[in-house]
């Protein structure tokens, strides 16, 4: 009996030591790895308190938005992610891709108005001789470590990040890994004039070597005017956080870009809500809206739209042309990889809402009668 007790005691001590070691390694990883970003100062947090949507030390959505799934639902989601048999979750071949020529981009005429999709939510806008990149997550894995996330479907991009030309602006919607990527920012930062980010996100960029003077941090409904462009930070219905204990410490947003003759809307991540109609009434109509349509599930509709809601949001925004994003690069939910675009195109056609579905790297020319609309994923 004493021998059994001794074995159990040693086993318990060993198990406890192993758990402690895992916790310590995790804490060191979070605290020392730059991928997790930075934190806002106490002075900055005091400023956020006056934003109108900052409560008890956290940013909040404009309408009630639940992220509390409860133990049973959370366990059910985890089980589904690891064990559910979901056909076609990833493509069985490389996606068709059109390559870009950096020299052609540098020498493009000033009158060119072109948008190019790099997959997921990464989109490059060329307009009035300027280049604006939305959520340039150009890395291989949307996670703090390659072991912790799914791989990009295509190992190559329409244009390698090292070959991208000078960028006048980078616009960030929020700090989740599939939108704000440490490796991409480090490679881009020396060729970007200005970063536009929601409140709190600047701390991440500063830690990664971006000069604070090159960052414009905005609250919802705030605007910044420069060289004939207006950058407007607008609401979204989502959340934020990169580590274990920094949830809701930075703001999430959508963005409006306006010039003298063109209006663009970029949704970032968002559940459906009245903010789309409010933005449409205040800044619409839009020549093009880039709206998320993937990585959804009935259990988290507060923070990610279903594809049918994407089409409704486009109508609310008074959009002349809908371009679905947040799909075609990573598997981050429990649907097939083509389900988002199948459903959003079906609904858009049913409601006679113009929609464009370019291949990776295929240009969408603004103010043109024709745009990419073939069902290439089939």
KOLPA-31791 format. One line per 2 residues: their letters; for each residue x, y, z of N, C-alpha, C. Coordinates in steps of 0.05 Angstrom, whole numbers. Layout:
REM KOLPA-31791
A = X/Y/Z/X/Y/Z/X/Y/Z; ... .
This chain:
REM KOLPA-31791
XX = 17/-24/0/0/0/0/17/25/0; 39/25/17/56/48/19/71/53/-8 .
XX = 77/30/-22/90/33/-48/72/46/-68; 46/38/-67/26/50/-85/23/80/-80 .
XX = 22/87/-54/20/115/-47/44/131/-57; 68/119/-54/92/132/-63/92/137/-93 .
XX = 83/117/-108/81/119/-137/61/141/-145; 38/141/-131/18/161/-137/28/189/-131 .
XX = 43/191/-109/53/217/-101/74/227/-121; 92/209/-129/112/217/-149/99/224/-176 .
XX = 78/208/-183/64/214/-208/50/241/-207; 38/247/-184/24/273/-180/44/296/-181 .
XX = 66/293/-168/87/314/-169/97/318/-197; 102/296/-211/112/298/-239/92/312/-257 .
XX = 66/304/-254/45/316/-270/42/345/-264; 43/352/-238/41/380/-230/64/396/-241 .
XX = 88/384/-240/112/398/-251/110/403/-281; 99/382/-295/96/385/-324/76/407/-331 .
XX = 53/408/-316/33/429/-321/45/456/-315; 61/458/-293/74/484/-287/93/492/-308 .
XX = 108/473/-319/127/478/-340/113/488/-365; 91/475/-372/76/484/-396/65/512/-392 .
XX = 55/518/-368/45/545/-362/67/566/-364; 91/559/-353/113/578/-354/123/583/-382 .
XX = 124/562/-398/133/564/-426/113/582/-441; 87/577/-436/66/593/-450/68/622/-442 .
XX = 73/628/-416/75/655/-407/99/669/-419; 122/654/-420/146/665/-432/141/671/-462 .
XX = 128/653/-476/122/656/-504/105/681/-509; 84/684/-493/66/707/-496/81/733/-490 .
XX = 97/733/-469/110/758/-460/134/765/-478; 148/746/-489/172/751/-504/169/751/-534 .
XX = 149/738/-544/145/736/-573/133/762/-584; 146/775/-604/135/800/-614/108/798/-628 .
XX = 101/773/-637/76/770/-652/52/779/-636; 54/778/-610/31/786/-593/27/816/-592 .
XX = 46/831/-601/43/860/-603/48/874/-577; 39/900/-576/43/916/-552/17/923/-538 .
XX = 20/939/-517/-3/947/-501/-4/977/-498; -28/988/-497/-31/1017/-494/-24/1025/-466 .
XX = -15/1050/-464/-7/1061/-438/-32/1069/-422; -28/1073/-396/-50/1082/-379/-62/1109/-388 .
XX = -44/1126/-398/-53/1152/-408/-71/1149/-433; -62/1130/-451/-78/1125/-474/-105/1113/-467 .
XX = -106/1095/-448/-131/1083/-439/-150/1103/-428; -139/1124/-415/-157/1145/-405/-170/1160/-428 .
XX = -155/1163/-450/-166/1176/-473/-188/1159/-486; -184/1133/-486/-203/1115/-497/-230/1116/-482 .
XX = -228/1122/-456/-252/1123/-440/-272/1144/-450; -262/1164/-465/-279/1184/-476/-289/1177/-505 .
XX = -283/1153/-514/-290/1146/-541/-320/1142/-546; -334/1136/-524/-363/1130/-526/-369/1101/-527 .
XX = -349/1084/-529/-353/1054/-530/-330/1040/-516; -323/1051/-493/-302/1039/-476/-313/1038/-448 .
XX = -316/1014/-436/-328/1011/-411/-313/991/-394; -308/998/-369/-294/981/-350/-268/969/-362 .
XX = -253/987/-376/-227/979/-386/-228/963/-412; -251/962/-425/-253/947/-450/-270/962/-470 .
XX = -264/958/-496/-281/968/-517/-306/950/-519; -328/963/-527/-353/948/-529/-366/954/-556 .
XX = -384/937/-565/-399/941/-589/-421/961/-585; -432/971/-607/-453/991/-605/-479/979/-597 .
XX = -483/953/-603/-507/939/-595/-499/914/-580; -516/902/-564/-509/878/-549/-498/856/-568 .
XX = -474/846/-561/-461/826/-578/-448/805/-559; -459/781/-560/-450/760/-542/-428/743/-553 .
XX = -407/740/-537/-385/721/-544/-384/698/-524; -402/698/-505/-403/677/-484/-419/654/-494 .
XX = -405/634/-505/-419/610/-516/-426/590/-494; -414/592/-471/-419/572/-450/-402/548/-454 .
XX = -399/532/-433/-381/508/-434/-390/488/-455; -416/482/-456/-426/461/-474/-421/468/-503 .
XX = -429/493/-510/-425/502/-538/-396/503/-545; -379/513/-527/-351/515/-532/-339/487/-537 .
XX = -346/468/-520/-336/440/-524/-346/429/-551; -371/436/-558/-382/426/-583/-367/438/-607 .
XX = -360/463/-605/-345/476/-627/-317/463/-629; -304/459/-606/-278/447/-607/-279/418/-619 .
XX = -299/403/-611/-303/376/-622/-306/377/-653; -323/396/-662/-328/398/-690/-303/406/-706 .
XX = -286/424/-694/-262/432/-708/-243/409/-712; -242/391/-692/-222/370/-693/-233/343/-705 .
XX = -259/339/-702/-269/312/-709/-292/311/-729; -306/334/-733/-329/334/-751/-320/328/-780 .
XX = -336/312/-794/-330/305/-822/-344/326/-840; -329/347/-847/-339/368/-864/-326/366/-891 .
XX = -340/358/-912/-327/355/-938/-317/381/-949; -296/380/-964/-286/403/-980/-279/427/-962 .
XX = -268/422/-939/-261/445/-922/-237/461/-934; -221/447/-950/-198/460/-963/-199/452/-993 .
XX = -189/469/-1010/-187/461/-1039/-168/438/-1042; -173/421/-1062/-155/399/-1067/-134/405/-1088 .
XX = -133/430/-1097/-112/439/-1115/-107/469/-1110; -86/479/-1121/-80/508/-1118/-101/524/-1132 .
XX = -108/547/-1120/-128/564/-1133/-116/579/-1156; -132/585/-1177/-122/601/-1199/-112/628/-1190 .
XX = -90/637/-1201/-78/661/-1191/-66/677/-1215; -70/703/-1215/-58/720/-1235/-36/736/-1221 .
XX = -12/735/-1233/11/749/-1221/11/779/-1229; 22/795/-1211/24/824/-1216/52/831/-1223 .
XX = 55/853/-1237/81/864/-1245/86/890/-1230; 105/890/-1212/110/913/-1195/118/937/-1212 .
XX = 133/933/-1234/140/956/-1251/116/968/-1264; 97/951/-1273/73/961/-1285/57/977/-1265 .
XX = 57/968/-1240/42/983/-1219/55/1010/-1214; 81/1011/-1213/95/1036/-1209/89/1056/-1231 .
XX = 88/1047/-1256/84/1064/-1279/55/1066/-1288; 36/1057/-1271/8/1058/-1278/-1/1087/-1281 .
XX = -19/1093/-1299/-28/1121/-1302/-44/1130/-1278; -43/1156/-1273/-57/1168/-1250/-87/1163/-1251 .
XX = -98/1161/-1274/-127/1158/-1277/-137/1130/-1271; -118/1111/-1267/-126/1083/-1262/-139/1081/-1234 .
XX = -162/1067/-1233/-175/1061/-1208/-179/1030/-1208; -164/1016/-1192/-163/987/-1193/-160/975/-1166 .
XX = -175/953/-1161/-173/939/-1136/-164/910/-1142; -145/900/-1127/-135/873/-1130/-136/858/-1104 .
XX = -148/834/-1106/-152/817/-1082/-129/797/-1080; -117/796/-1056/-94/779/-1050/-103/754/-1035 .
XX = -129/751/-1030/-140/729/-1014/-147/738/-986; -167/724/-975/-178/731/-949/-188/760/-950 .
XX = -177/777/-933/-187/805/-933/-166/825/-943; -144/815/-953/-122/832/-963/-128/842/-991 .
XX = -131/869/-993/-139/881/-1019/-122/906/-1024; -112/909/-1048/-95/931/-1056/-111/950/-1074 .
XX = -114/975/-1065/-128/995/-1081/-109/1014/-1094; -111/1017/-1120/-95/1037/-1134/-115/1058/-1145 .
XX = -111/1083/-1137/-130/1104/-1144/-116/1132/-1142; -120/1148/-1163/-109/1175/-1164/-79/1175/-1160 .
XX = -65/1154/-1171/-36/1152/-1168/-27/1143/-1141; -45/1136/-1123/-38/1127/-1096/-44/1097/-1093 .
XX = -31/1085/-1074/-35/1056/-1068/-41/1053/-1039; -64/1040/-1034/-74/1036/-1007/-79/1006/-1003 .
XX = -67/994/-983/-69/965/-978/-86/961/-953; -108/946/-956/-126/939/-934/-118/912/-921 .
XX = -115/912/-895/-109/887/-880/-89/869/-894; -65/878/-898/-45/862/-913/-34/839/-898 .
XX = -51/820/-891/-41/795/-879/-31/778/-902; -4/778/-906/8/764/-929/25/741/-920 .
XX = 23/733/-894/38/710/-884/25/684/-890; 38/662/-882/29/635/-888/8/625/-869 .
XX = 9/635/-843/-9/624/-823/-20/646/-805; -47/648/-802/-59/669/-785/-58/661/-756 .
XX = -34/661/-744/-31/652/-716/-4/662/-706; 0/663/-680/26/672/-669/49/653/-674 .
XX = 43/628/-682/63/608/-689/52/590/-711; 68/581/-730/58/564/-752/44/538/-742 .
XX = 51/528/-719/38/504/-709/10/509/-700; 2/534/-696/-23/541/-683/-45/549/-703 .
XX = -40/548/-729/-61/557/-748/-60/541/-773; -80/546/-790/-82/533/-816/-64/547/-836 .
XX = -54/532/-856/-37/542/-876/-53/556/-898; -41/577/-910/-53/590/-933/-56/569/-956 .
XX = -79/571/-970/-84/552/-992/-62/552/-1013; -55/576/-1022/-34/579/-1042/-8/588/-1029 .
XX = 14/575/-1035/40/583/-1023/51/608/-1034; 40/617/-1057/50/642/-1069/27/663/-1070 .
XX = 35/688/-1072/16/710/-1073/16/722/-1102; -3/738/-1109/-3/751/-1135/23/768/-1139 .
XX = 34/778/-1118/59/793/-1118/73/789/-1091; 97/779/-1091/112/775/-1066/114/801/-1050 .
XX = 112/799/-1024/112/823/-1007/137/839/-1012; 159/826/-1017/185/840/-1021/184/857/-1047 .
XX = 167/849/-1066/166/863/-1092/144/884/-1093; 128/887/-1072/107/907/-1072/120/935/-1074 .
XX = 108/952/-1090/119/979/-1092/113/996/-1068; 122/1021/-1068/116/1039/-1046/86/1041/-1042 .
XX = 78/1041/-1017/49/1044/-1010/44/1070/-996; 24/1084/-1005/18/1110/-992/4/1106/-965 .
XX = -11/1084/-963/-25/1079/-938/-31/1049/-934; -31/1040/-909/-40/1014/-901/-63/1018/-882 .
XX = -85/1005/-886/-109/1008/-869/-114/981/-855; -116/982/-828/-120/959/-812/-148/960/-799 .
XX = -163/938/-800/-190/938/-789/-190/930/-759; -173/911/-751/-171/903/-723/-147/885/-720 .
XX = -142/876/-696/-116/864/-690/-115/833/-690; -136/820/-700/-135/791/-702/-114/782/-723 .
XX = -103/758/-719/-80/749/-734/-86/746/-764; -110/741/-772/-116/739/-800/-120/766/-814 .
XX = -116/788/-799/-118/815/-810/-93/832/-804; -81/827/-781/-57/842/-774/-35/821/-768 .
XX = -16/820/-787/5/800/-786/32/812/-780; 45/803/-759/71/814/-751/92/813/-773 .
XX = 95/789/-786/115/786/-807/110/805/-830; 85/808/-838/78/825/-860/84/854/-854 .
XX = 77/863/-830/82/891/-822/112/897/-822; 128/878/-811/157/882/-810/169/886/-838 .
XX = 159/870/-857/169/872/-884/159/897/-899; 135/906/-891/123/929/-905/130/956/-894 .
XX = 136/958/-868/137/983/-854/154/1005/-866; 176/997/-879/194/1017/-891/186/1026/-918 .
XX = 164/1015/-929/155/1025/-955/126/1036/-953; 118/1043/-929/91/1054/-924/93/1082/-913 .
XX = 78/1100/-925/78/1128/-915/62/1130/-889; 38/1118/-888/21/1122/-864/4/1097/-860 .
XX = 1/1090/-834/-17/1069/-826/-42/1081/-813; -65/1071/-821/-90/1080/-809/-102/1056/-793 .
XX = -106/1061/-767/-114/1039/-749/-136/1049/-730; -152/1031/-719/-171/1038/-698/-156/1043/-671 .
XX = -170/1054/-652/-158/1060/-626/-145/1036/-614; -120/1040/-604/-106/1019/-590/-87/1002/-607 .
XX = -92/1000/-633/-77/983/-650/-49/994/-655; -45/1020/-651/-19/1033/-656/2/1020/-638 .
XX = -5/1011/-614/15/999/-596/28/975/-608; 13/959/-623/25/936/-636/46/945/-657 .
XX = 38/964/-673/56/973/-694/81/985/-683; 79/1001/-662/102/1014/-650/121/993/-640 .
XX = 111/971/-628/129/950/-618/143/937/-641; 131/937/-664/143/923/-687/160/942/-704 .
XX = 165/966/-694/184/984/-707/173/1005/-725; 146/1008/-726/134/1029/-741/136/1055/-725 .
XX = 147/1077/-736/148/1102/-722/120/1112/-714; 117/1121/-690/90/1131/-681/80/1154/-698 .
XX = 98/1170/-709/91/1192/-726/79/1184/-753; 82/1158/-760/71/1148/-785/44/1134/-781 .
XX = 33/1136/-757/8/1122/-751/-14/1142/-744; -36/1139/-757/-60/1154/-751/-80/1135/-738 .
XX = -86/1140/-712/-104/1123/-697/-131/1138/-694; -153/1125/-702/-178/1139/-703/-200/1123/-688 .
XX = -219/1139/-678/-243/1128/-665/-264/1125/-687; -286/1110/-681/-308/1109/-699/-318/1137/-706 .
XX = -323/1141/-732/-334/1166/-743/-313/1189/-745; -288/1183/-737/-267/1203/-741/-256/1202/-769 .
XX = -247/1224/-780/-237/1226/-807/-209/1238/-808; -195/1231/-829/-168/1242/-834/-167/1249/-864 .
XX = -161/1274/-870/-160/1283/-898/-131/1288/-906; -123/1278/-929/-96/1281/-939/-96/1278/-970 .
XX = -85/1297/-984/-80/1295/-1013/-105/1287/-1028; -128/1299/-1021/-152/1293/-1036/-166/1267/-1028 .
XX = -156/1254/-1007/-168/1229/-996/-180/1235/-969; -202/1222/-963/-213/1222/-936/-214/1193/-926 .
XX = -200/1188/-904/-200/1162/-891/-219/1164/-866; -240/1148/-866/-260/1150/-845/-262/1123/-831 .
XX = -258/1123/-804/-260/1099/-788/-290/1097/-780; -302/1074/-787/-330/1070/-783/-335/1045/-766 .
XX = -359/1042/-754/-364/1020/-736/-363/993/-749; -358/973/-733/-362/944/-740/-373/931/-715 .
XX = -381/906/-718/-392/891/-695/-375/865/-692; -355/867/-675/-336/846/-673/-322/846/-646 .
XX = -297/839/-644/-281/840/-620/-252/840/-627; -234/840/-607/-206/842/-613/-190/826/-593 .
XX = -164/824/-597/-146/810/-579/-127/791/-594; -101/791/-584/-81/773/-596/-70/753/-576 .
XX = -73/758/-550/-63/740/-530/-84/727/-513; -76/717/-490/-95/703/-472/-111/722/-456 .
XX = -100/746/-450/-113/764/-431/-116/793/-442; -116/797/-468/-118/824/-479/-143/828/-496 .
XX = -164/812/-491/-188/815/-506/-201/842/-502; -211/854/-524/-226/879/-524/-208/903/-516 .
XX = -182/900/-517/-164/923/-509/-159/942/-532; -166/934/-557/-163/951/-580/-190/952/-594 .
XX = -195/973/-610/-220/976/-623/-220/961/-650; -243/953/-659/-246/940/-686/-262/960/-703 .
XX = -259/959/-729/-271/980/-745/-275/970/-774; -292/984/-788/-293/983/-817/-282/1010/-827 .
XX = -279/1013/-853/-266/1038/-864/-280/1047/-889; -282/1074/-891/-292/1087/-915/-268/1103/-927 .
XX = -264/1100/-953/-244/1116/-967/-259/1132/-989; -256/1159/-988/-269/1176/-1007/-249/1194/-1022 .
XX = -253/1196/-1048/-239/1216/-1064/-260/1234/-1077; -251/1251/-1094/-270/1270/-1107/-292/1256/-1123 .
XX = -286/1232/-1133/-305/1219/-1151/-310/1189/-1144; -298/1179/-1122/-300/1150/-1116/-304/1146/-1086 .
XX = -321/1127/-1080/-326/1120/-1052/-323/1090/-1049; -306/1082/-1029/-300/1053/-1025/-307/1047/-996 .
XX = -317/1023/-991/-322/1013/-964/-309/986/-959; -296/984/-936/-282/959/-928/-293/951/-901 .
XX = -304/926/-899/-319/919/-875/-302/909/-852; -276/900/-858/-263/885/-837/-279/861/-829 .
XX = -280/854/-804/-297/832/-794/-321/845/-780; -345/834/-784/-368/845/-771/-392/826/-773 .
XX = -406/824/-751/-433/813/-752/-451/833/-764; -475/824/-772/-494/842/-784/-506/860/-762 .
XX = -512/885/-770/-523/904/-750/-532/930/-764; -544/948/-748/-554/973/-760/-533/992/-769 .
XX = -507/986/-762/-486/1005/-770/-483/1006/-800; -489/985/-814/-487/985/-844/-505/1006/-856 .
XX = -530/1006/-847/-549/1026/-857/-541/1054/-850; -531/1057/-825/-522/1084/-816/-499/1094/-833 .
XX = -480/1076/-839/-457/1084/-855/-466/1090/-884; -485/1074/-894/-495/1079/-921/-509/1105/-924 .
XX = -524/1112/-903/-539/1138/-904/-520/1162/-901; -498/1158/-886/-480/1180/-881/-460/1184/-903 .
XX = -450/1162/-915/-428/1163/-934/-434/1151/-961; -456/1137/-964/-462/1124/-989/-473/1144/-1009 .
XX = -478/1134/-1034/-474/1107/-1043/-444/1101/-1048; -437/1075/-1048/-409/1067/-1052/-406/1054/-1080 .
XX = -383/1061/-1093/-377/1049/-1118/-369/1020/-1115; -357/1013/-1093/-349/986/-1087/-349/981/-1057 .
XX = -361/958/-1049/-360/950/-1021/-346/923/-1019; -325/922/-1002/-312/896/-996/-323/886/-970 .
XX = -339/865/-971/-354/855/-948/-347/826/-941; -342/821/-916/-336/794/-907/-359/775/-912 .
XX = -353/751/-921/-374/731/-927/-366/703/-918; -343/700/-904/-335/673/-896/-327/671/-867 .
XX = -321/647/-858/-313/640/-831/-336/645/-811; -360/637/-820/-384/641/-804/-394/614/-792 .
XX = -413/617/-774/-427/594/-762/-451/604/-747; -472/588/-746/-496/597/-732/-491/603/-703 .
XX = -469/592/-692/-463/596/-663/-448/622/-658; -438/635/-679/-425/661/-674/-433/682/-695 .
XX = -459/683/-700/-469/703/-720/-468/731/-710; -464/736/-684/-461/763/-674/-436/776/-684 .
XX = -415/760/-690/-389/772/-697/-381/767/-726; -394/748/-740/-389/744/-769/-415/740/-783 .
XX = -419/754/-805/-444/752/-820/-446/725/-834; -471/716/-837/-476/695/-856/-476/707/-884 .
XX = -471/692/-905/-469/703/-932/-494/718/-941; -517/709/-933/-542/723/-940/-543/751/-927 .
XX = -532/753/-903/-530/779/-889/-510/798/-903; -489/786/-915/-470/802/-930/-484/817/-952 .
XX = -502/803/-966/-516/816/-988/-535/838/-977; -548/833/-955/-565/853/-943/-549/877/-934 .
XX = -525/872/-923/-507/894/-915/-499/911/-939; -495/898/-962/-488/913/-987/-511/931/-995 .
XX = -535/921/-992/-559/938/-999/-561/961/-979; -557/955/-953/-558/976/-933/-538/999/-938 .
XX = -515/991/-949/-493/1010/-954/-497/1025/-980; -518/1019/-995/-523/1031/-1021/-500/1026/-1040 .
XX = -492/1001/-1042/-468/993/-1057/-476/989/-1087; -459/999/-1104/-462/995/-1133/-450/968/-1142 .
XX = -430/958/-1126/-417/933/-1133/-406/920/-1107; -414/896/-1102/-406/880/-1079/-383/862/-1086 .
XX = -362/862/-1070/-340/843/-1073/-337/828/-1047; -343/802/-1047/-340/786/-1022/-311/780/-1015 .
XX = -304/784/-990/-277/779/-980/-279/761/-956; -256/756/-943/-254/739/-919/-260/710/-926 .
XX = -250/701/-949/-252/674/-958/-229/669/-978; -225/645/-986/-206/639/-1008/-177/639/-1000 .
XX = -171/636/-974/-142/635/-966/-138/616/-943; -155/616/-923/-151/600/-899/-177/586/-891 .
XX = -175/564/-877/-198/550/-865/-199/557/-835; -218/574/-828/-221/584/-801/-248/578/-789 .
XX = -265/563/-804/-292/557/-794/-299/529/-802; -325/522/-800/-333/494/-803/-349/490/-828 .
XX = -347/508/-848/-361/504/-873/-341/496/-895; -350/487/-918/-332/482/-940/-320/508/-950 .
XX = -298/506/-963/-284/531/-971/-299/547/-992; -317/533/-1007/-332/547/-1028/-360/556/-1019 .
XX = -368/547/-995/-396/553/-986/-400/584/-984; -381/599/-974/-386/628/-973/-392/641/-1000 .
XX = -375/635/-1019/-379/649/-1045/-403/637/-1060; -409/611/-1057/-433/600/-1069/-458/614/-1059 .
XX = -460/617/-1033/-484/628/-1021/-487/658/-1026; -464/672/-1025/-466/701/-1029/-473/708/-1058 .
XX = -461/693/-1077/-468/698/-1105/-497/690/-1112; -506/668/-1101/-533/659/-1105/-553/681/-1096 .
XX = -548/691/-1071/-567/711/-1060/-565/737/-1075; -541/746/-1082/-537/771/-1097/-552/769/-1124 .
XX = -549/747/-1138/-562/744/-1164/-592/743/-1161; -601/730/-1140/-630/729/-1135/-642/756/-1130 .
XX = -627/773/-1116/-637/800/-1110/-628/822/-1129; -615/813/-1151/-605/831/-1172/-586/852/-1162 .
XX = -568/843/-1144/-547/861/-1134/-521/854/-1148; -508/874/-1161/-483/868/-1176/-462/858/-1157 .
XX = -448/837/-1166/-427/825/-1149/-403/818/-1167; -379/822/-1157/-355/814/-1171/-340/793/-1156 .
XX = -330/773/-1169/-316/751/-1156/-289/746/-1171; -270/763/-1167/-244/760/-1181/-228/737/-1171 .
XX = -211/726/-1188/-191/707/-1180/-170/722/-1163; -153/708/-1149/-131/720/-1135/-113/735/-1156 .
XX = -109/760/-1151/-92/776/-1168/-106/788/-1192; -132/781/-1197/-146/791/-1220/-157/819/-1214 .
XX = -152/839/-1230/-160/866/-1224/-190/871/-1227; -200/887/-1210/-227/898/-1212/-224/927/-1218 .
XX = -233/936/-1242/-230/964/-1251/-256/979/-1243; -252/1000/-1228/-275/1015/-1218/-287/1032/-1240 .
XX = -313/1038/-1238/-328/1055/-1257/-328/1042/-1285; -327/1016/-1286/-328/1002/-1312/-354/986/-1313 .
XX = -364/982/-1337/-389/967/-1341/-385/937/-1336; -361/927/-1341/-355/899/-1338/-336/894/-1314 .
XX = -339/871/-1301/-322/864/-1279/-322/834/-1276; -301/823/-1263/-299/793/-1261/-323/781/-1247 .
XX = -336/762/-1259/-359/750/-1246/-363/721/-1253; -342/708/-1264/-345/679/-1270/-341/663/-1245 .
XX = -353/640/-1244/-351/622/-1220/-327/604/-1222; -303/616/-1220/-278/601/-1224/-274/580/-1203 .
XX = -285/582/-1179/-280/563/-1158/-294/536/-1164; -311/535/-1184/-325/510/-1191/-310/495/-1213 .
